[in-house]
Amino acid sequence: MSLDLPPVAPSVTAALVQGLTPRLRKRLDAGITKLADRPRVRDGDTVRIAVDDDTSLELHAPGGSVTSADSIRCGCLLAPDCLHRAAAASAAPIAEAEPEPDARPEQEPGSGSGSDTGAGSPPPSAPEAGAESETATPEQRLAALAMYDAAAAVLEAGTDGAGAVLQAELLRAAHTARVGGLPRVAASAVSVVTQLRAARSADPAYRLTDLTAALRDVLMTAHRLPDATDAELADLRGTARQPYAPDGSLRLYGLFSEPVLTATGYAGAVTWTADADGRLYTVSDVAPGGSGRAVGAAGRAVRVGDTALTHRELSRAGLAVSGATVSPTGRLGAGAGVRAVRAAGASWSEAPLDRLWQVPVAEQVSRALTGTGGDGLLFLDVTLTGTVREAAGDCLLADCDGLTLRLAAAHDHPALPYRDNLRLLATAPGTRLRVVARLDASPVPRALLVAAGHPSDAGAHVDLGLDRLQQADLPAPATVSTVSVAAGSPPAVLDEAPLHVLRRRVHQAASAGRRVLAFPGDSAADSRRLSRYGFACAGDLLGELHAAAADRSRDVFGRLVPADLDRFARAWLAAAHYTEEVDRALCAAAWGA
């Protein structure tokens, strides 16, 4: 629920909510809902909301986002400690982290003070013999503890119970962690709040798996950090910026473009390119905005050198870059010294791009699972065979070198054409396609489809998140035997193995909170079932998860004491970590990786 408001810094939201009286805190969620119905106008850097006929609320964002509590002003009698200011901050998107005074995010050479702590810095070497191990500072330990407690409270409440007050506590912990030099857990905490807001507002972009993953990362990082040392500590701390490094001259070939639309209130497009050796580079244009910006971003000029190419044009053309600067993730810089001109492109069936599809599928999946592949991208040749119904909707079935693959929409927002394009492709079984998809780690081969083209066609491909397919765009189906759903089903042992029982409980807790697992039930039967299939550890984890959820003791007067949130959080974290690792192992096995 962003209400078309400018992004607000986490520290601002946390401070405004903390300043409310207990009575006003109870009314905060209702205040946010009421604010959504009030008229508002934008005047330059200021958004003005009519609280009532005589009172207005203003959010001033001169740099694009609200960075101080004083920038949110209200004309009501209770201001500045009124409900309206806190409600507006809680309804607005969460602003990206501010850069530290001595560096800027994704810093390029010559653009400011240097730093050797970027994401692309080499990992710290092992300490020499006799050297003391590096440990977390006392401030970082306290920040990790506060983060763990805030995340445990969110887990206990679930999405329905984790309203603006609990979200503000998590944002406060995120701000404290970032100030204390813990950007990784701070970013994960902001992601949790973003997913909570998306869930509570029925945002089409919300996915329970994303919330579960973010909550798991927050709890895991906060749990491990106080006792971590050296390389593990550096990994858990994370890095706040990615420094750009000079990369000389580059000859790049456009691959595809995809829209970006996040629940944090940012939107735009990313265009992927590759050099002659198959190394991937990206050009991005992401800024505060909604679905309209995501849809229109493909028509804006890329920000590299003086080129006037749009993202859509670059995805089908080439680029010659001199004085290039590149981040460790392959993002091209746009510094003053970078020069770029349009060059000839190549189709997916021509050199050098066709080499991306020549890498064995199992090798591609292995790289994606280990994080050494380009954002989990897979380059596949497939034959469409039908559709299969999933909880999130229908997805395509395709044959990929004898492997039955599920191809799902990369984004479910109705403004993006992913879902409509998949429906049209579903009407053409037998069609051979050369596709780009993003691996979705699951027990069956599954990927998110982002672009497609005909394997033998020298013409342009289709960016499925930006272009809308027409019936005339579909090639004539090849004369091949269609693989049936039954024949392409995963092995029976994967269907029957009841690992989904534990996974479902992990997701239920993240969504509905501790209480949903505290209801009486025969959890012992599920544990025994897991053990029968050789998953004794999963059975033990499930038993402890239910026991921790139902653990409510009484004081000497017979009154229920507060639940043991630490025990429940630890039980949930162990189960979530186990299911993640099992899913990765099953994914690798399903793909033959």
Residue pairs with C-beta under 8 A, 6 or more apart in sequence:
1 32
1 36
1 91
1 197
1 200
1 201
2 91
2 92
2 93
2 265
2 290
3 35
3 36
3 40
3 49
3 91
3 92
4 40
4 42
4 47
4 290
5 40
5 47
5 59
5 88
5 91
5 92
5 93
6 45
6 47
6 59
6 61
6 64
6 65
6 66
6 92
6 93
6 288
7 61
7 64
7 65
7 66
7 92
7 93
7 94
7 95
7 96
7 264
7 265
7 288
8 59
8 65
8 66
8 72
8 88
8 89
8 92
8 93
8 94
8 95
9 65
9 66
9 67
9 68
9 94
9 95
9 98
9 175
10 94
10 95
10 171
10 172
10 174
10 175
10 190
10 193
11 171
11 172
11 175
12 66
12 67
12 68
12 69
12 71
12 72
12 89
13 86
13 89
13 90
13 92
13 94
13 167
13 168
13 171
14 168
14 169
14 171
14 172
14 175
15 69
16 69
16 72
16 85
16 86
16 89
16 168
17 25
17 28
17 86
17 89
17 90
17 164
17 165
17 168
18 168
18 172
19 80
19 81
19 86
20 28
20 81
20 83
20 86
21 81
24 82
24 83
24 86
25 165
27 83
28 83
28 86
28 87
28 90
28 163
28 164
28 165
29 163
29 164
31 83
31 84
31 86
31 87
32 87
32 90
32 91
32 164
34 87
35 49
35 51
35 84
35 87
35 88
35 91
36 91
38 49
38 50
38 51
39 49
39 50
40 47
40 48
40 49
40 50
41 47
41 48
42 48
45 60
45 61
45 62
45 64
46 58
46 59
46 60
46 61
47 58
47 59
47 61
48 56
48 57
48 58
49 56
49 57
49 58
49 59
49 88
50 56
50 57
51 57
51 74
51 75
51 76
51 84
54 75
55 74
55 75
55 76
55 84
56 74
56 75
57 72
57 73
57 74
57 75
57 84
57 85
57 88
58 72
58 73
58 74
59 66
59 71
59 72
59 88
59 92
60 66
60 71
60 72
60 73
61 71
64 287
64 288
65 95
65 96
65 288
66 72
66 89
66 92
66 95
67 95
67 98
69 80
69 85
72 85
72 88
72 89
73 79
73 80
73 85
74 80
74 82
74 84
74 85
76 82
76 84
79 85
86 164
86 168
87 164
90 164
90 167
90 168
92 265
93 264
93 265
93 266
93 288
94 171
94 190
94 193
94 194
94 264
94 265
96 105
96 264
96 266
97 105
97 178
97 183
97 186
97 187
97 240
99 105
99 240
99 241
100 240
100 241
102 113
102 115
103 112
103 113
103 114
103 115
103 240
103 241
104 111
104 112
104 241
105 240
105 241
105 242
106 241
106 242
106 243
106 244
106 327
106 331
106 333
107 114
107 115
107 118
107 241
107 242
107 243
107 244
108 243
108 244
108 325
108 333
108 334
108 335
109 243
109 244
109 245
109 246
109 325
109 335
110 335
110 336
110 337
111 335
114 243
115 241
115 243
116 243
117 239
117 240
117 241
118 239
118 241
118 242
118 243
118 328
119 238
119 239
119 241
119 242
119 243
119 327
119 328
119 329
120 242
120 243
120 245
120 327
120 328
120 329
121 239
121 243
123 231
123 234
123 235
124 134
124 230
124 231
124 234
126 230
126 231
127 133
127 134
127 230
133 229
133 230
134 229
134 230
134 233
134 234
135 228
135 229
135 233
136 144
136 225
136 226
136 228
136 233
137 180
137 181
139 180
140 180
140 181
140 182
140 225
140 226
140 237
141 225
141 226
143 173
143 176
143 177
143 180
143 182
144 177
144 182
144 185
144 221
144 222
144 223
144 225
144 226
145 222
145 226
146 172
146 173
146 176
146 177
147 170
147 173
147 174
147 176
147 177
147 182
147 185
147 189
147 218
147 221
147 222
148 219
148 222
148 223
148 569
149 173
149 565
150 166
150 169
150 170
150 172
150 173
150 189
151 170
151 173
151 189
151 192
151 215
151 218
151 219
151 222
151 569
152 219
152 565
152 566
152 568
152 569
153 162
153 166
153 169
153 565
154 162
154 166
154 167
154 170
154 192
154 196
154 215
155 215
155 219
155 509
155 510
155 513
155 514
155 565
155 568
155 569
155 572
156 513
156 514
156 563
156 565
156 568
156 569
157 166
157 513
158 509
158 510
158 511
158 512
158 513
158 514
158 515
158 516
159 196
159 199
159 200
159 211
159 510
159 511
159 512
159 513
160 200
160 512
160 513
161 513
162 196
163 200
167 193
167 196
167 197
170 189
170 192
170 193
171 189
171 190
171 193
173 189
174 185
174 186
174 187
174 189
174 190
174 193
175 186
177 183
177 185
177 186
177 189
178 186
178 240
181 237
182 225
182 236
182 237
182 238
183 237
183 238
183 239
183 240
184 221
184 235
184 236
184 237
184 238
184 239
185 217
185 218
185 221
185 222
185 225
185 236
185 238
187 238
188 214
188 217
188 218
188 221
189 218
190 264
191 210
191 214
191 264
192 211
192 214
192 215
192 218
194 262
194 263
194 264
195 206
195 207
195 210
195 211
195 214
195 263
196 211
197 203
197 263
198 205
198 206
198 263
199 206
199 208
199 211
199 511
203 263
204 412
204 413
204 414
205 261
205 262
205 263
205 411
205 412
205 413
206 263
208 507
208 510
208 511
209 507
211 510
211 511
212 506
212 507
212 510
212 576
213 580
215 510
215 576
216 573
216 576
216 577
216 580
219 569
219 572
219 573
220 573
220 577
221 236
223 570
223 573
224 232
224 236
225 233
225 236
225 237
228 236
242 327
242 328
242 329
242 331
243 327
243 328
244 325
244 326
244 327
244 333
244 335
245 325
245 326
245 327
245 328
246 323
246 324
246 325
247 324
247 325
247 326
248 322
248 323
248 324
249 320
249 321
249 322
249 323
249 324
250 275
250 281
250 319
250 320
250 321
250 324
251 275
251 276
251 318
251 319
251 320
251 321
251 343
252 273
252 274
252 275
252 281
252 318
252 319
252 320
252 321
252 343
253 273
253 274
253 275
253 276
253 318
253 345
253 346
253 352
253 353
254 271
254 272
254 273
254 313
254 314
254 315
254 316
254 317
254 318
254 319
254 345
255 271
255 272
255 273
255 274
255 280
255 315
255 348
255 353
255 356
255 436
255 451
256 271
256 272
256 315
256 436
256 450
256 451
256 461
256 463
257 269
257 270
257 271
257 272
257 298
257 311
257 312
257 314
257 315
257 463
257 466
258 269
258 270
258 272
258 410
258 450
258 451
258 463
258 465
258 466
259 267
259 268
259 269
259 294
259 295
259 297
259 298
259 411
259 416
259 465
259 466
260 266
260 267
260 268
260 269
260 270
260 284
260 286
260 294
260 297
261 267
261 290
261 291
261 294
261 411
261 413
261 415
261 416
265 288
265 289
265 290
266 286
266 287
266 288
266 289
267 286
267 287
267 288
267 289
267 290
267 291
267 292
267 293
267 294
267 297
268 284
268 285
268 286
268 287
268 289
268 293
268 294
268 297
269 284
269 285
269 286
269 294
269 297
269 298
269 300
269 311
269 466
270 282
270 283
270 284
270 285
270 286
271 282
271 283
271 284
271 302
271 311
271 314
271 315
272 280
272 281
272 282
272 315
272 374
272 377
272 436
273 280
273 281
273 282
273 283
273 314
273 319
274 280
274 281
274 352
274 353
274 356
275 281
275 352
276 352
277 352
278 352
278 355
278 356
278 359
279 330
280 330
280 374
280 377
281 326
281 330
281 331
281 332
282 329
282 330
282 331
282 332
283 302
283 303
283 304
283 311
283 314
283 331
283 332
284 331
285 297
285 300
285 302
285 303
285 311
287 293
291 413
291 415
291 416
292 415
294 413
294 415
294 416
295 415
295 416
295 466
297 311
298 310
298 311
298 312
298 463
298 466
299 310
299 311
299 312
300 310
300 311
301 307
301 308
301 309
301 310
302 309
302 310
302 311
302 314
303 334
304 319
304 321
304 332
304 334
304 338
304 340
305 321
305 334
305 338
305 339
305 340
305 341
306 339
306 340
306 341
307 319
307 340
307 341
307 342
309 317
309 319
309 342
312 463
312 466
315 461
315 463
316 345
316 460
316 461
317 342
317 343
317 344
317 345
318 342
318 343
318 344
318 345
318 346
319 340
319 341
319 342
319 343
320 340
320 341
320 342
320 343
321 332
321 338
321 339
321 340
322 338
322 339
322 340
323 335
323 337
323 338
323 339
324 332
324 333
324 338
325 332
325 333
325 335
325 337
325 338
326 332
326 333
327 333
330 374
332 338
346 352
346 353
347 353
347 453
347 457
347 458
347 459
347 460
347 461
348 354
348 357
348 434
348 453
348 455
348 461
349 434
349 455
349 456
349 457
349 458
350 458
356 379
357 379
357 380
357 381
357 434
359 379
361 378
361 380
361 400
361 401
361 403
361 591
361 592
362 591
362 592
362 593
363 593
364 373
364 378
364 379
365 378
365 439
365 587
365 588
365 591
365 593
366 588
366 593
367 373
368 376
368 377
368 378
368 439
369 439
369 441
369 584
369 587
369 588
369 593
373 439
375 438
376 438
376 439
377 436
377 437
377 438
377 439
377 450
378 436
378 437
378 438
378 439
378 447
379 434
379 435
379 436
380 400
380 405
380 434
380 435
380 436
380 437
380 447
381 400
381 401
381 432
381 433
381 434
381 435
381 455
382 398
382 399
382 400
382 405
382 407
382 432
382 433
382 434
382 435
383 398
383 399
383 400
383 430
383 431
383 432
383 433
383 478
383 480
383 483
384 396
384 397
384 398
384 425
384 426
384 428
384 429
384 430
384 431
384 432
384 433
385 397
385 398
385 399
385 404
385 429
385 430
385 482
385 483
385 484
385 485
385 488
386 396
386 397
386 426
386 429
386 482
386 483
386 484
386 485
387 394
387 395
387 396
387 397
387 426
388 394
388 395
388 397
388 406
388 485
390 406
390 408
392 408
392 412
393 409
393 412
393 419
394 422
394 423
394 426
395 406
395 407
395 408
395 409
395 422
395 446
396 406
396 407
396 408
396 422
396 425
396 426
396 449
397 404
397 405
397 406
397 407
397 483
397 485
397 488
398 404
398 405
398 406
398 407
398 433
399 405
399 483
399 488
400 445
403 445
403 591
403 592
404 445
404 483
404 487
404 488
404 489
404 490
405 445
405 446
405 447
406 444
406 445
406 446
406 447
407 422
407 435
407 437
407 446
407 447
407 448
407 449
408 422
408 440
408 446
408 447
408 448
408 449
409 418
409 419
409 422
409 448
409 449
410 418
410 438
410 448
410 449
410 450
410 464
410 465
411 418
411 465
412 418
412 419
416 465
416 466
417 464
417 465
417 466
417 467
417 468
417 469
418 449
418 464
418 465
420 468
420 469
421 462
421 464
421 467
421 468
421 469
422 449
422 464
424 469
424 470
424 471
424 474
425 431
425 433
425 452
425 469
425 474
427 471
427 474
428 474
428 477
429 477
429 482
430 477
430 478
430 479
430 480
430 482
431 474
431 475
431 477
431 478
432 454
432 455
432 475
432 478
432 480
433 452
433 453
433 454
433 455
434 452
434 453
434 454
434 455
434 461
435 449
435 451
435 452
435 453
436 449
436 450
436 451
436 452
437 447
437 448
437 449
437 450
438 447
438 448
438 450
439 447
439 587
440 446
440 447
440 448
441 583
441 584
441 587
442 583
442 586
442 587
442 590
443 490
443 494
443 499
443 583
443 586
443 587
443 590
444 490
444 494
444 590
445 587
445 590
445 591
449 464
450 463
450 464
450 465
451 461
451 462
451 463
451 464
452 461
452 462
452 464
453 459
453 460
453 461
453 462
454 475
457 475
462 469
462 473
489 495
490 590
494 586
494 590
496 533
497 533
497 535
498 526
498 529
498 530
498 533
498 535
499 530
499 535
499 538
499 579
499 582
499 586
501 526
501 529
501 530
501 542
502 530
502 538
502 541
502 542
502 545
502 575
502 578
502 579
503 579
503 583
505 517
505 542
505 545
505 546
505 575
506 545
506 572
506 575
506 576
506 579
508 516
508 517
509 516
509 517
509 545
509 549
509 572
510 572
514 549
514 563
514 565
514 568
515 549
516 549
517 545
517 546
517 549
517 550
518 546
518 549
518 550
518 552
521 546
523 542
523 543
523 546
524 543
526 539
526 542
527 539
527 540
527 542
527 543
528 539
529 539
530 536
530 538
530 539
530 542
531 539
537 578
538 578
538 582
541 571
541 574
541 575
541 578
542 575
544 571
544 574
544 575
545 568
545 571
545 572
545 575
547 571
548 564
548 567
548 568
548 570
548 571
548 572
549 568
549 571
551 563
551 564
551 567
551 568
552 560
552 561
552 563
553 560
553 561
554 560
554 561
555 561
587 593
